[in-house]
Amino acid sequence: MQVIVQKIVVLGTGGTIAGTAASASASVDYAAAQLAIGDVIGALPLPQNIEVVTEQVAQVDSKDMTLDAWHLLASRCADWGARADVAGIVVTHGTDTLEETAFFLHAVLPSAKPVALTCAMRPATALQADGPQNLVDALTVAASGHAAGVVVVCGGTIHSPVAVRKVHPYRLDAFSSGEAGPLGVVEEGRLRMFKPWPQDGGEYGAALQALEAGQQWPRVEIVTSHVGADARLVDALTGQGIDGMVVAGTGNGTVHSALEAGLLRAAAAGISVVRSSRCMDGAVLPREADLLEGSGALTPVKARIAMMLQLLTARVSG
């Protein structure tokens, strides 16, 4: 029986999966982004049906991920994905901002081929490193033949880029899809799916085109509503040429009255403003009394990304 070989492109961006520590017993005290992606992949027992091509797109601790690196990563995903001989893409990434990068790629890339982001909670030198299994699982997803769209693969679980978020600072199962639940799992090299693959990617594909044409990223900041909040930070940002603000509100996107007054002044000055929620689950539901738009089910960080992409799209369409 002939084995069909699937070409998978692995794009490295650094993170803990490429990290090293002075001791094999160190799982928290380590330096991220030390190993090249070729070295990370070279130690793996790859499945027979997978041919791997590697490319180092960035080499950063993901807490330091940049917008320029995002642009380059999306461009490389688009270029490789357009090749007929490439079945799928795997992106290795740090865990701290993984949910943001996954949502960004989902928003700008079409869902024609799989783009599986994976990571590690322990460095490559750890006695029980989790990166190798996560990477093999991500390769399995990308080469499955029926996967599509951007997903996150970690701890044997396949997450949607819209629902996924990091919920623990050091546990191996640090990611959750909350009340939405995961898309599926990888079990002994096989996929068991609970939900369809993401098919609604690329909503802001025009934003990627705008970046390719030289447009600058809009500046969007996140402010938080809390006990004793006021408008001083909002007023300061308003005077610095900011393009948008996302407020991480309480409950159903509710905002302290003093802070809301400042946000309304910012909106009147032409700054985009959206309310999100600090709550882990649920969505911001609209009410008749609302004075500011809600983010729906998007978390504050994902609402910020959506706003930046909306503003970029508006620049080229208007």
Secondary structure by P-SEA (a helix, b strand, c coil): cbbbbbbbbbbbcccccccccccccccccccccccccccccccccccccbbbbbbbccccccccccaaaaaaaaaaaaaaaacccccbbbbbbbccaaaaaaaaaaacccccbbbbbbbbcccccccccaaaaaaaaaaaaaacccccccccccccbbbbcccccccccccccccccccccccbbbcccbbbbccccccccccaaaaaaaaaacccbbbbbbbbbcccccaaaaaaaaaccccbbbbbccccccccaaaaaaaaaaaaabbbbbbbbccccccccccccccccccccccaaaaaaaaaaaaaaaaaac
